[in-house]
Amino acid sequence: MNSPSVMLAAGGTGGHLFPALALAQELGRRSIAVDLMTDMRGDRYGSEFPARRVYRVRSATLGGERRSLIGAAATAMTLARGILDAYRELGAARPSAVVGFGGYPSFPPLMAARLRRIPTAIHEQNAVLGRANRLLAPRVTAIATSFPAVRHLDGRLAGKVRLTGNPVRDAVTDWSMRAYAPPAPGGKLSLLVFGGSQGARFFSDTVPAAIGLLPPGVGQSLKIVQQCREEDLDRVRQIYAGLGIEMELASFFRDLPERMALAHLVIGRAGASSAAELAVLGRPSILVPLPHAIDDDQLQNATQLANSGGALCIEQKDMTPARLAREIERLYGAPETLASMAAAAKAQGRPDAVVRLADLVEELMGLRQAPRQPGERRKS
């Protein structure tokens, strides 16, 4: 008899891939084999995904308000082929459950699983249900969420919903054991700046300009670790060198959880994984949500963390170099505020999210009994 296995469907962005990676790690600890079904782009994030096998299926974006009839037909054809590919691969892999993590690469595997009558679940990392997950939600067996309230989640689906939190990688959980230590008065302030897996031009423009506006005593007390796009590295390096700033710049940090844990203050976007990792680590942050995002999901994520006191949420239209300089100078002079923000962020963390999600997957596989709802009687 084959050992039980689960097919995970993820890809597109690190925000979808990293929670899937965390779940794969936890299922591995439970002796459940994991396969990955993803789009053609493969693993661009150096995650070394712990899958027994990686299946690649065709997919296409489901969004787009201005889509020509030809473009829509091409998308429909690509998705149909992807569903057929996934249907065939699921027949060979024979998983006990299929779990999708949102984004268009999850659509063909989940639809194919439904056709094969395989139990399914989707996980929503954001405070807003993504477009692919909106289409899939009525068609899956269970819906796992990261926030108690999720916009665009139809109330009629409440019986399927389980609040699990957003799983974080083992490296994040390991570094979360390191308590936050605020900077000593007048000492060095370790500042980490990143804008997603590929960096952000906005931060390469705004942060160096803000540092240049700081009083010399503050600016030269900074130690900056910053993720930049490859084409911005030399420009940013020259600016910091001219200001006499201690720095480390790179286009990608494979050890980002460690960098976050060692930082006194983080400046970044508000993707779902970033927000979840900051909360589990308990690190103060200044979050600048990606503007013009569909459904403002990053704004919703950042607002949730800011409302707890664990972060400052500043929209990009309001984030001028002068504004950022004021915030850095203020926080540098108030270590107690940084410590308070760290504690508030930590209180929002869900380090057991991956355990909760893995429990739900085992329920789908028939390896675990679902918890009783209030007032529900156990069947004899």
Secondary structure by P-SEA (a helix, b strand, c coil): cccbbbbbbbcccaaaaaaaaaaaaaaaaacbbbbbbbccccccccccccccbbbbbbbbbcccccccaaaaaaaaaaaaaaaaaaaaaaaaacccbbbbcccccaaaaaaaaaaacccbbbbbccccccaaaaaacccccbbbbccccccccccccccccccccccccaaaaaaccccccccccccbbbbbbbccccccccccccaaaaaaaccaaaaaacbbbbbbcccaaaaaaaaaaaacccccccccccaaaaaaaacccccccccaaaaaaaaaabbbbbcccccccccaaaaaaaaaaaaaccbbbbccccccaaaaaaaaaaaaacaaaaaaaaaaaaaacccaaaaaaaaaaaaaaccccccccccccccc
